[in-house]
């Protein structure tokens, strides 16, 4: 929907797609990356995610890292390429008119079906 715009872009950042849980030196889950609830990240975990997101933003489309290795090492931060000192998009990564398949999807569910389902859910929930 935005691929023809010159002033706006939406780019998927897949840094968390194939991420494995961080392990400590004993091969057990490293809980220092998680908050007390063991679900949310700790400050250390959020720092890892921020570094992975930044790296994805400067990597060209089609070459983005799909994992995070949880090394807590600031030296793994990537800098923008001097020839391309900007965030990577489809257009500036060379995919504007290429074979990268960005199928334009039509709405697969009619808007009225969503409304009916919501009303039905409220009725069933109130029973």
Residue pairs with C-beta under 8 A, 6 or more apart in sequence:
1 10
1 104
2 8
2 9
2 10
3 9
3 90
3 91
3 96
3 102
9 89
9 90
9 91
11 57
11 61
11 87
11 88
11 89
11 90
13 53
13 56
13 57
13 64
14 56
14 64
14 65
14 66
15 49
15 52
15 53
15 55
15 56
15 64
15 65
15 66
15 67
15 68
16 49
16 52
16 68
17 66
17 67
18 66
18 67
19 67
19 68
19 70
20 67
21 29
21 30
22 29
22 30
22 33
22 48
22 70
23 29
23 30
24 30
24 32
30 70
31 38
32 42
32 44
33 41
33 42
33 44
33 45
33 48
33 70
34 40
34 41
34 42
34 45
35 41
35 42
35 45
41 48
41 49
44 72
47 72
48 68
48 70
48 72
49 68
51 74
51 76
51 77
52 65
52 68
54 77
54 78
55 65
55 76
55 77
55 78
56 64
56 65
57 87
57 88
58 78
58 79
58 80
58 81
58 87
58 88
59 65
59 78
59 88
60 84
60 88
60 93
60 94
61 88
61 89
61 90
61 93
61 95
61 100
62 93
62 95
62 100
64 88
69 76
80 86
84 92
86 92
90 96
90 100
90 102
